[in-house]
Amino acid sequence: MASLWIRRIAGVSTLGLVLAVSGCTGGSSPDPDQTTTPPATATTSAPPDESPSPSPTTAALTLFYVAIGDEGVSGPEIGCGDSIVATESTPVEFTDQVEVSMSTLLADDEREHGASGLQNTLVASDLEFVAAQVAADTVTVDLTGQVVSGGACDDPRIIEQLKYTAMTAAGTGSAEILVDGEAIEDVLSNK
């Protein structure tokens, strides 16, 4: 009797193994005219020609202003014995630090910054940020509009305000500033 019991268990096990290998589950067979489509799933990847948007960041911006006649005491010496001085804004939310830093600097319509005596030499200019690209250790910033300089000493002040702000925002060691496709140094030398 034990051998009959063992043969039945072996037969049932073999049948289960055959059904598992063949893909049968013991249920009704599917209707060949009826097809099932897997449910649609949402995708989060960007189309091949677009990269995904970076996540927003909240941080203070470093903007540069000029200490006239400071002789390099408060920051690197520029132009006619002036210094270029880093300042920090209140925290702002952004996805492109170069764009928001440059746009904030260009939108600043205050000539003098409080009791610090720092000057915004861009206040008379009418410039807007267009784009920025980083290659190797250089950020190239494209602006559009009109640069207005008060003279030979204002030229390096304007250039360095823009360059230092762009370099710091991009984390590079150098910057090129273009105004309507032309180097800012050339734009100012033609005035």
C-alpha positions as CSV (number, residue, x, y, z in Angstrom):
1,M,0.0,0.0,0.0
2,A,2.9,2.4,0.7
3,S,4.3,1.7,-2.8
4,L,0.9,2.7,-4.3
5,W,0.9,5.9,-2.3
6,I,4.4,6.7,-3.4
7,R,3.5,6.1,-7.1
8,R,0.5,8.4,-6.8
9,I,2.6,11.2,-5.3
10,A,5.2,10.7,-8.0
11,G,2.6,10.8,-10.7
12,V,1.0,14.0,-9.4
13,S,4.4,15.6,-9.0
14,T,5.4,14.7,-12.5
15,L,2.1,16.1,-13.9
16,G,2.6,19.3,-11.9
17,L,6.1,19.6,-13.3
18,V,4.9,19.0,-16.9
19,L,2.2,21.6,-16.5
20,A,4.6,24.2,-15.0
21,V,7.1,23.7,-17.8
22,S,4.5,23.9,-20.5
23,G,3.0,27.1,-19.1
24,C,-0.4,25.6,-18.3
25,T,-2.0,26.8,-15.1
26,G,-5.0,24.6,-15.1
27,G,-7.3,27.5,-15.9
28,S,-9.3,28.0,-19.0
29,S,-7.4,28.5,-22.2
30,P,-7.4,32.0,-23.6
31,D,-9.7,32.8,-26.6
32,P,-7.4,33.1,-29.6
33,D,-9.6,36.0,-30.9
34,Q,-9.1,37.9,-27.7
35,T,-5.8,39.7,-27.1
36,T,-4.8,41.4,-23.9
37,T,-2.8,44.6,-24.0
38,P,-0.6,45.6,-21.0
39,P,-1.8,48.8,-19.3
40,A,-0.1,52.0,-20.5
41,T,2.5,53.3,-18.1
42,A,3.5,56.9,-17.6
43,T,7.0,57.7,-18.7
44,T,9.3,60.3,-17.0
45,S,12.1,60.3,-19.6
46,A,12.4,63.2,-21.8
47,P,12.2,62.9,-25.6
48,P,15.6,62.0,-27.2
49,D,16.2,65.6,-28.3
50,E,15.5,67.2,-24.9
51,S,17.4,66.7,-21.6
52,P,15.5,66.5,-18.4
53,S,15.0,69.8,-16.5
54,P,17.3,70.2,-13.5
55,S,15.7,70.4,-10.1
56,P,15.4,73.9,-8.7
57,T,18.0,75.0,-6.1
58,T,17.6,77.7,-3.5
59,A,20.7,79.7,-2.6
60,A,22.2,83.2,-2.3
61,L,23.7,84.6,-5.5
62,T,27.2,86.1,-5.6
63,L,27.1,89.4,-7.5
64,F,30.0,91.8,-8.0
65,Y,30.1,95.5,-7.6
66,V,32.9,98.1,-7.7
67,A,34.7,99.9,-4.9
68,I,35.9,103.0,-6.6
69,G,39.4,104.1,-5.7
70,D,39.9,101.2,-3.3
71,E,43.3,100.2,-4.8
72,G,42.5,96.5,-4.4
73,V,41.9,96.6,-0.6
74,S,38.4,95.0,-0.6
75,G,38.9,92.7,-3.6
76,P,40.9,92.2,-6.8
77,E,42.2,95.5,-8.2
78,I,40.7,96.5,-11.6
79,G,40.8,99.4,-13.9
80,C,41.7,102.8,-12.5
81,G,42.7,101.7,-9.0
82,D,39.3,100.2,-8.1
83,S,38.4,96.9,-6.5
84,I,35.8,94.4,-7.6
85,V,33.9,93.2,-4.6
86,A,31.7,90.1,-4.1
87,T,28.3,90.6,-2.4
88,E,25.6,88.1,-1.7
89,S,21.9,88.4,-2.5
90,T,19.1,87.0,-0.4
91,P,18.4,83.3,-1.3
92,V,16.5,82.8,-4.5
93,E,15.2,79.7,-6.3
94,F,16.8,78.8,-9.7
95,T,17.6,76.1,-12.1
96,D,20.4,78.0,-14.0
97,Q,22.7,79.9,-11.7
98,V,24.5,81.8,-14.5
99,E,21.2,83.0,-15.9
100,V,19.7,84.1,-12.6
101,S,22.9,85.8,-11.5
102,M,23.4,87.7,-14.7
103,S,19.7,88.6,-15.0
104,T,19.7,89.8,-11.3
105,L,22.8,91.9,-11.9
106,L,21.5,93.4,-15.1
107,A,18.1,94.2,-13.5
108,D,19.7,96.1,-10.6
109,D,18.8,99.8,-11.1
110,E,20.6,101.1,-8.0
111,R,23.8,103.0,-8.7
112,E,25.1,102.9,-5.1
113,H,24.6,100.1,-2.6
114,G,23.9,101.4,0.8
115,A,26.6,102.5,3.2
116,S,29.2,100.2,1.6
117,G,29.9,102.7,-1.2
118,L,29.9,99.9,-3.8
119,Q,28.9,101.1,-7.2
120,N,26.9,99.4,-9.9
121,T,28.6,100.6,-13.1
122,L,25.9,98.8,-15.2
123,V,23.0,101.0,-14.1
124,A,23.0,103.2,-17.3
125,S,23.2,100.2,-19.6
126,D,20.2,98.4,-21.1
127,L,21.3,94.8,-21.3
128,E,19.5,91.4,-21.1
129,F,20.7,87.9,-20.6
130,V,20.3,85.6,-23.7
131,A,22.3,82.5,-23.0
132,A,25.5,81.0,-21.4
133,Q,27.7,78.1,-22.3
134,V,30.5,76.5,-20.4
135,A,33.4,74.9,-22.2
136,A,36.5,73.7,-20.3
137,D,37.2,76.5,-17.7
138,T,35.5,79.3,-19.6
139,V,31.9,80.6,-19.4
140,T,30.6,82.5,-22.4
141,V,27.7,84.8,-21.7
142,D,25.6,86.2,-24.5
143,L,23.8,89.5,-23.8
144,T,21.7,91.7,-26.0
145,G,21.1,95.4,-25.7
146,Q,23.1,98.6,-25.2
147,V,26.2,99.1,-23.1
148,V,26.6,102.7,-21.7
149,S,30.0,103.7,-20.2
150,G,30.9,106.8,-18.4
151,G,34.4,106.8,-19.9
152,A,37.8,105.0,-19.9
153,C,37.6,104.1,-16.2
154,D,34.1,102.8,-16.4
155,D,35.0,100.3,-19.2
156,P,37.0,97.9,-17.0
157,R,34.5,98.3,-14.2
158,I,31.6,97.2,-16.5
159,I,33.6,94.3,-18.0
160,E,34.8,93.0,-14.6
161,Q,31.4,93.3,-12.9
162,L,30.0,91.0,-15.7
163,K,32.9,88.6,-15.9
164,Y,33.4,88.1,-12.1
165,T,29.6,87.5,-11.7
166,A,29.5,85.0,-14.6
167,M,32.7,83.1,-13.5
168,T,31.5,82.8,-9.9
169,A,28.0,81.6,-11.0
170,A,29.5,79.1,-13.5
171,G,32.4,78.0,-11.3
172,T,34.9,78.7,-14.0
173,G,38.3,80.5,-14.1
174,S,37.5,82.8,-17.0
175,A,34.6,84.5,-18.8
176,E,33.8,85.9,-22.2
177,I,31.0,88.4,-22.4
178,L,29.3,89.0,-25.8
179,V,26.9,91.8,-26.6
180,D,24.8,91.0,-29.6
181,G,27.6,88.5,-30.7
182,E,30.5,90.9,-30.2
183,A,33.1,90.8,-27.4
184,I,32.2,93.5,-24.8
185,E,35.8,94.8,-25.0
186,D,35.2,95.6,-28.7
187,V,31.8,97.1,-28.1
188,L,33.2,99.5,-25.5
189,S,36.3,100.4,-27.6
190,N,34.0,101.4,-30.5
191,K,32.2,104.0,-28.3
